């Protein structure tokens, strides 16, 4: 039937035209002939629309930003340029959105009806409200039109590739004792930077907050701009984020998103404070970013965090055992997870035995800790390892009072 449907429609049109002609021949008079010529005109226009192809259409897609942070709106503009301004009745233009995006972002209306008339250039826009973290790859724009009665439909697909990366949202992390060098009882007792002229790696522009003793006066005098020395090694400022991408079930997907946001907050804060930072994410795949500092290094880690997916199962504990041997004792490890297991506690014990300073962050979303989780966190506390429970509060509140929150839950 689908193959014969176009022929069936043509037969219907011929039957209508022949019927009105026969009626006019036998009935005669103005009304019958007016009906015939009116029908003939309408069927002629319908035939023209049936035979006329959509033709060559150039489609471009523009977005307000190819890189944005979750919470910002994504504005998409579609432009159609035609070579031949044939007056189609309408165009239904749809920017194809994959179903997986619609599950993450509700109420996306990327379809619109345009009335081209004789216009060669048609433009329409739509907005994706506060898209979630992820990589958005636009590929196809569909154009559809038909005659007045919808008997003959034409459709054209144009490939237009656009990639948009939405970074996770982040919060400012201030006064967290892992970063605080001045508190006597802080977990990290890192030393001040040892300023030895033999360790100078270069110079950079002075940033408010840099120590005045680090100013490179020779370079400052030469280029007439305040410059500060960069050193090869910053003792106590080498951080490594170990992100557990394994979750128990899909119901923990939102909790995983919060874990990614926490890792992003660490990354942004470390860059602002000029800390050396590395990233280790373990799930279905293992990704390693060495401990380093720089804008390109930070951008690559943020890009990875934006595209990261969770893994159902437990791949972290078995892989992390081998990674422990690669972590040096001058590194401060920040372990972020959405679950706590016996194997994880044993890995923390190995880190403690190796004298690797560790901060344990358990992300739970808004739910309360179970008795099993409280017991396991108590074992972490016995190892003299600070732990933080990230719940429904802001990161700042939970990181400052994480242990107290855990004990009260």
Protein Blocks (a to p, Z undefined) as FASTA:
>chain_A
ZZmmmmmmmmmmmmmmmmmmmmmmmngpjklmmmmmmmmmmmmmmmmmmmmcgbjadddd
ddfbfbdcehiacddddddddfblcdcfbdcddddddfklmmmpghiafbdcddfkjafb
dcdddddehiaedddddfbdcdddddfkomaccdddddddddddddddddddehiaklmm
kbmkbmblcdcddddfklpgbdcdddehiafklpcfklmmmnopacddddfbdghiaccd
dddfbdfblmlmmmmmmmmmmmmmmmmmmmmnopacddddddfbccdddddedjklmmmm
mmmmmmpccdedjfklmmmmmmmmmpcfkbccddddfbdcfklmmmmmmmmmnopacddd
ddebjaccdfklmmmmmmmmmnopacddddfbcfklmmmmmmmmmmmZZ
